[in-house]
Amino acid sequence: MIEPKAIIILGGGGHASVIAELLQALKRPILGFVAPQEGEILNYPDIKYLGSDGLIIQNYSPDQIVLINGLGSITVKQNEIRQNLYNSFKEQGYHFETIVHPTSWVASTAILKEGCQIMAGVMIQPNVTIDQNVIVNTRASIDHDCNVGHSAHVAPGVVLSGNVVLGTNVHVGVGATILQGVAVGSHAMICAGTVVTKDIQAYEKFKEWV
Ligand SMILES: CC(C)(COP(=O)(O)OP(=O)(O)OC[C@H]1O[C@@H](n2cnc3c(N)ncnc32)[C@H](O)[C@@H]1OP(=O)(O)O)[C@@H](O)C(=O)NCCC(=O)NCCS
């Protein structure tokens, strides 16, 4: 049997700690994490701080390790930063692990692309496609035939009805609900707790409390 490769987590903040728990639940070996400095630190005795991002390219070739993007995001801008980090390592030949929490449900016909992260308690129904580097966060639910674009973040507790399309880098804020068939353009922000009934343009910020 081929042993899975050891993992390096990019980042050491709150999202990285959620990733660390998920990997421990899957009993995956973690080589350590990289972050700009030892300020924002993953507080797990078994997970080593390895240094800054540059260290990966110096010390590990793409065939020795796999990466997980541990940067979190609460804005579209931060999704773009996550995407740039992902693309820069992909250009150097590195592979990102796709991870699925054991308490989530993913339908057999759903497609999960490289580096996407399916967190605890998530439901993903038939014929859904989740593109690269996407976060589907805690307890989100994505119904049949949805399409989630590259590096989007579907925040905790979001509900996407059937046939929803999210473009690249979209951020859907905590607890938002998007009705069936709605298309959200790339780089759009759906604010926390909103109900989206119509298409949203690229770069639009949708909020309904004003
Ligand atoms: C987009 C967002 C940042 C708000 O952006 P904003 O337009 O800059 O709003 P502000 O922060 O300037 O707040 C303006 C006002 O609206 C209120 N407000 C902000 N977001 C709100 C929301 N989602 N629902 C209702 N009211 C909201 C604020 O309390 C503030 O009220 P005040 O003027 O009475 O003090 C926020 O709604 C959001 O969605 N954040 C993302 C959260 C998230 O997904 N986190 C992921 C964690 S994993």
The ligand as an ORCA input file, in Angstrom:
! r2SCAN-3c Opt
* xyz 0 1
  C     -19.822     42.373      4.787
  C     -19.752     42.648      6.280
  C     -18.248     42.635      6.640
  C     -20.322     43.981      6.609
  O     -19.718     44.948      5.804
  P     -19.996     46.522      5.853
  O     -20.942     46.865      4.761
  O     -18.648     47.122      5.777
  O     -20.706     46.802      7.185
  P     -20.094     47.478      8.502
  O     -19.202     46.495      9.167
  O     -19.490     48.834      8.151
  O     -21.401     47.697      9.325
  C     -22.375     48.672      8.994
  C     -23.587     48.470      9.896
  O     -24.291     47.291      9.482
  C     -24.330     46.313     10.541
  N     -24.058     45.020      9.913
  C     -22.882     44.583      9.390
  N     -23.052     43.369      8.859
  C     -24.350     43.032      9.045
  C     -25.115     41.911      8.693
  N     -24.544     40.880      8.015
  N     -26.437     41.895      9.000
  C     -27.006     42.925      9.649
  N     -26.316     44.037     10.021
  C     -25.014     44.087      9.710
  C     -23.216     46.717     11.507
  O     -23.487     46.281     12.817
  C     -23.239     48.223     11.373
  O     -24.332     48.732     12.133
  P     -24.241     50.166     12.872
  O     -24.003     51.161     11.785
  O     -25.572     50.263     13.537
  O     -23.078     50.045     13.816
  C     -20.496     41.558      7.061
  O     -21.875     41.675      6.864
  C     -20.113     40.132      6.638
  O     -20.806     39.465      5.904
  N     -18.980     39.653      7.080
  C     -18.509     38.303      6.754
  C     -18.615     37.366      7.942
  C     -18.175     35.999      7.572
  O     -18.624     35.412      6.600
  N     -17.250     35.417      8.310
  C     -16.698     34.113      7.998
  C     -16.072     33.490      9.212
  S     -15.445     31.918      8.850
*
